[in-house]
Amino acid sequence: MQTNNKNGNIAIIFNEEEALVLLEWLHNFNQEEHSTLFQDQAEKRILFDIEAELEKVVSATFDNNYREILLKARQKIRDVE
């Protein structure tokens, strides 16, 4: 993961595995009701928008072996115990 701040725009660059794991988490999170976690609706809107943007660029979501790809991505990202 990389970040930069140029011209007032903040960019976060994820590798494929990071984007996939984040997308899956956002999808699961956004499916549930978490109204008590948000101080303002704008916070919820941002999470939906990030999920939508990731859906556009993470091609693994359309793979027949999506769950296997997700599992491997999670394993690669996890902290070593």
PyMOL CGO cylinders between C-alpha atoms (Angstrom):
from pymol import cmd
from pymol.cgo import CYLINDER

trace = [
    CYLINDER, 0.00, 0.00, 0.00, 1.26, 3.46, -0.89, 0.3, 1, 1, 1, 1, 1, 1,
    CYLINDER, 1.26, 3.46, -0.89, -0.10, 6.93, -0.27, 0.3, 1, 1, 1, 1, 1, 1,
    CYLINDER, -0.10, 6.93, -0.27, 0.46, 10.36, -1.68, 0.3, 1, 1, 1, 1, 1, 1,
    CYLINDER, 0.46, 10.36, -1.68, -1.03, 13.82, -1.37, 0.3, 1, 1, 1, 1, 1, 1,
    CYLINDER, -1.03, 13.82, -1.37, -0.81, 15.99, -4.45, 0.3, 1, 1, 1, 1, 1, 1,
    CYLINDER, -0.81, 15.99, -4.45, -2.79, 19.09, -5.27, 0.3, 1, 1, 1, 1, 1, 1,
    CYLINDER, -2.79, 19.09, -5.27, -5.22, 18.47, -2.43, 0.3, 1, 1, 1, 1, 1, 1,
    CYLINDER, -5.22, 18.47, -2.43, -6.06, 14.94, -3.64, 0.3, 1, 1, 1, 1, 1, 1,
    CYLINDER, -6.06, 14.94, -3.64, -5.11, 11.99, -1.50, 0.3, 1, 1, 1, 1, 1, 1,
    CYLINDER, -5.11, 11.99, -1.50, -4.39, 8.72, -3.28, 0.3, 1, 1, 1, 1, 1, 1,
    CYLINDER, -4.39, 8.72, -3.28, -4.01, 5.30, -1.73, 0.3, 1, 1, 1, 1, 1, 1,
    CYLINDER, -4.01, 5.30, -1.73, -2.58, 2.62, -3.99, 0.3, 1, 1, 1, 1, 1, 1,
    CYLINDER, -2.58, 2.62, -3.99, -3.42, -0.98, -3.14, 0.3, 1, 1, 1, 1, 1, 1,
    CYLINDER, -3.42, -0.98, -3.14, -2.00, -4.11, -4.69, 0.3, 1, 1, 1, 1, 1, 1,
    CYLINDER, -2.00, -4.11, -4.69, -4.52, -6.66, -6.02, 0.3, 1, 1, 1, 1, 1, 1,
    CYLINDER, -4.52, -6.66, -6.02, -4.64, -8.68, -2.80, 0.3, 1, 1, 1, 1, 1, 1,
    CYLINDER, -4.64, -8.68, -2.80, -5.15, -5.63, -0.59, 0.3, 1, 1, 1, 1, 1, 1,
    CYLINDER, -5.15, -5.63, -0.59, -7.90, -4.28, -2.84, 0.3, 1, 1, 1, 1, 1, 1,
    CYLINDER, -7.90, -4.28, -2.84, -9.66, -7.64, -2.91, 0.3, 1, 1, 1, 1, 1, 1,
    CYLINDER, -9.66, -7.64, -2.91, -9.61, -8.10, 0.86, 0.3, 1, 1, 1, 1, 1, 1,
    CYLINDER, -9.61, -8.10, 0.86, -10.78, -4.53, 1.43, 0.3, 1, 1, 1, 1, 1, 1,
    CYLINDER, -10.78, -4.53, 1.43, -13.55, -4.90, -1.15, 0.3, 1, 1, 1, 1, 1, 1,
    CYLINDER, -13.55, -4.90, -1.15, -14.82, -8.09, 0.48, 0.3, 1, 1, 1, 1, 1, 1,
    CYLINDER, -14.82, -8.09, 0.48, -14.80, -6.46, 3.91, 0.3, 1, 1, 1, 1, 1, 1,
    CYLINDER, -14.80, -6.46, 3.91, -16.60, -3.36, 2.64, 0.3, 1, 1, 1, 1, 1, 1,
    CYLINDER, -16.60, -3.36, 2.64, -19.19, -5.48, 0.87, 0.3, 1, 1, 1, 1, 1, 1,
    CYLINDER, -19.19, -5.48, 0.87, -19.89, -7.47, 4.04, 0.3, 1, 1, 1, 1, 1, 1,
    CYLINDER, -19.89, -7.47, 4.04, -19.87, -4.37, 6.23, 0.3, 1, 1, 1, 1, 1, 1,
    CYLINDER, -19.87, -4.37, 6.23, -22.18, -2.41, 3.92, 0.3, 1, 1, 1, 1, 1, 1,
    CYLINDER, -22.18, -2.41, 3.92, -24.70, -5.28, 3.88, 0.3, 1, 1, 1, 1, 1, 1,
    CYLINDER, -24.70, -5.28, 3.88, -25.28, -4.96, 7.63, 0.3, 1, 1, 1, 1, 1, 1,
    CYLINDER, -25.28, -4.96, 7.63, -26.97, -2.20, 9.58, 0.3, 1, 1, 1, 1, 1, 1,
    CYLINDER, -26.97, -2.20, 9.58, -24.39, -0.17, 11.50, 0.3, 1, 1, 1, 1, 1, 1,
    CYLINDER, -24.39, -0.17, 11.50, -26.27, 3.06, 12.05, 0.3, 1, 1, 1, 1, 1, 1,
    CYLINDER, -26.27, 3.06, 12.05, -24.91, 3.50, 15.58, 0.3, 1, 1, 1, 1, 1, 1,
    CYLINDER, -24.91, 3.50, 15.58, -21.31, 3.48, 14.31, 0.3, 1, 1, 1, 1, 1, 1,
    CYLINDER, -21.31, 3.48, 14.31, -21.70, 6.56, 12.13, 0.3, 1, 1, 1, 1, 1, 1,
    CYLINDER, -21.70, 6.56, 12.13, -21.70, 10.12, 13.39, 0.3, 1, 1, 1, 1, 1, 1,
    CYLINDER, -21.70, 10.12, 13.39, -22.87, 11.40, 10.01, 0.3, 1, 1, 1, 1, 1, 1,
    CYLINDER, -22.87, 11.40, 10.01, -24.41, 9.86, 6.88, 0.3, 1, 1, 1, 1, 1, 1,
    CYLINDER, -24.41, 9.86, 6.88, -21.40, 11.14, 4.89, 0.3, 1, 1, 1, 1, 1, 1,
    CYLINDER, -21.40, 11.14, 4.89, -19.25, 8.48, 6.57, 0.3, 1, 1, 1, 1, 1, 1,
    CYLINDER, -19.25, 8.48, 6.57, -21.56, 5.71, 5.34, 0.3, 1, 1, 1, 1, 1, 1,
    CYLINDER, -21.56, 5.71, 5.34, -21.66, 7.29, 1.86, 0.3, 1, 1, 1, 1, 1, 1,
    CYLINDER, -21.66, 7.29, 1.86, -17.86, 7.21, 1.64, 0.3, 1, 1, 1, 1, 1, 1,
    CYLINDER, -17.86, 7.21, 1.64, -17.75, 3.49, 2.45, 0.3, 1, 1, 1, 1, 1, 1,
    CYLINDER, -17.75, 3.49, 2.45, -20.34, 2.75, -0.24, 0.3, 1, 1, 1, 1, 1, 1,
    CYLINDER, -20.34, 2.75, -0.24, -18.42, 4.88, -2.73, 0.3, 1, 1, 1, 1, 1, 1,
    CYLINDER, -18.42, 4.88, -2.73, -15.11, 3.14, -1.98, 0.3, 1, 1, 1, 1, 1, 1,
    CYLINDER, -15.11, 3.14, -1.98, -16.80, -0.24, -2.43, 0.3, 1, 1, 1, 1, 1, 1,
    CYLINDER, -16.80, -0.24, -2.43, -18.26, 0.86, -5.78, 0.3, 1, 1, 1, 1, 1, 1,
    CYLINDER, -18.26, 0.86, -5.78, -14.89, 2.14, -7.02, 0.3, 1, 1, 1, 1, 1, 1,
    CYLINDER, -14.89, 2.14, -7.02, -13.12, -1.07, -6.00, 0.3, 1, 1, 1, 1, 1, 1,
    CYLINDER, -13.12, -1.07, -6.00, -15.78, -3.16, -7.75, 0.3, 1, 1, 1, 1, 1, 1,
    CYLINDER, -15.78, -3.16, -7.75, -14.85, -1.41, -11.00, 0.3, 1, 1, 1, 1, 1, 1,
    CYLINDER, -14.85, -1.41, -11.00, -11.18, -2.42, -10.86, 0.3, 1, 1, 1, 1, 1, 1,
    CYLINDER, -11.18, -2.42, -10.86, -10.97, -5.71, -8.94, 0.3, 1, 1, 1, 1, 1, 1,
    CYLINDER, -10.97, -5.71, -8.94, -11.47, -8.33, -11.64, 0.3, 1, 1, 1, 1, 1, 1,
    CYLINDER, -11.47, -8.33, -11.64, -11.28, -11.34, -9.30, 0.3, 1, 1, 1, 1, 1, 1,
    CYLINDER, -11.28, -11.34, -9.30, -14.87, -10.74, -8.19, 0.3, 1, 1, 1, 1, 1, 1,
    CYLINDER, -14.87, -10.74, -8.19, -16.02, -12.27, -11.49, 0.3, 1, 1, 1, 1, 1, 1,
    CYLINDER, -16.02, -12.27, -11.49, -13.78, -15.34, -11.27, 0.3, 1, 1, 1, 1, 1, 1,
    CYLINDER, -13.78, -15.34, -11.27, -15.34, -18.77, -10.77, 0.3, 1, 1, 1, 1, 1, 1,
    CYLINDER, -15.34, -18.77, -10.77, -12.79, -19.47, -8.03, 0.3, 1, 1, 1, 1, 1, 1,
    CYLINDER, -12.79, -19.47, -8.03, -13.31, -16.13, -6.26, 0.3, 1, 1, 1, 1, 1, 1,
    CYLINDER, -13.31, -16.13, -6.26, -13.38, -17.67, -2.77, 0.3, 1, 1, 1, 1, 1, 1,
    CYLINDER, -13.38, -17.67, -2.77, -10.05, -19.41, -3.36, 0.3, 1, 1, 1, 1, 1, 1,
    CYLINDER, -10.05, -19.41, -3.36, -8.47, -16.19, -4.68, 0.3, 1, 1, 1, 1, 1, 1,
    CYLINDER, -8.47, -16.19, -4.68, -9.81, -14.30, -1.65, 0.3, 1, 1, 1, 1, 1, 1,
    CYLINDER, -9.81, -14.30, -1.65, -8.46, -16.92, 0.75, 0.3, 1, 1, 1, 1, 1, 1,
    CYLINDER, -8.46, -16.92, 0.75, -5.00, -16.73, -0.83, 0.3, 1, 1, 1, 1, 1, 1,
    CYLINDER, -5.00, -16.73, -0.83, -5.07, -12.93, -0.70, 0.3, 1, 1, 1, 1, 1, 1,
    CYLINDER, -5.07, -12.93, -0.70, -6.00, -12.97, 2.99, 0.3, 1, 1, 1, 1, 1, 1,
    CYLINDER, -6.00, -12.97, 2.99, -3.23, -15.47, 3.74, 0.3, 1, 1, 1, 1, 1, 1,
    CYLINDER, -3.23, -15.47, 3.74, -0.66, -13.35, 1.92, 0.3, 1, 1, 1, 1, 1, 1,
    CYLINDER, -0.66, -13.35, 1.92, -1.63, -10.18, 3.81, 0.3, 1, 1, 1, 1, 1, 1,
    CYLINDER, -1.63, -10.18, 3.81, -1.94, -11.61, 7.32, 0.3, 1, 1, 1, 1, 1, 1,
    CYLINDER, -1.94, -11.61, 7.32, 0.70, -10.84, 9.91, 0.3, 1, 1, 1, 1, 1, 1,
    CYLINDER, 0.70, -10.84, 9.91, 3.13, -13.66, 10.51, 0.3, 1, 1, 1, 1, 1, 1,
    CYLINDER, 3.13, -13.66, 10.51, 2.50, -15.20, 13.91, 0.3, 1, 1, 1, 1, 1, 1,
]
cmd.load_cgo(trace, "trace")
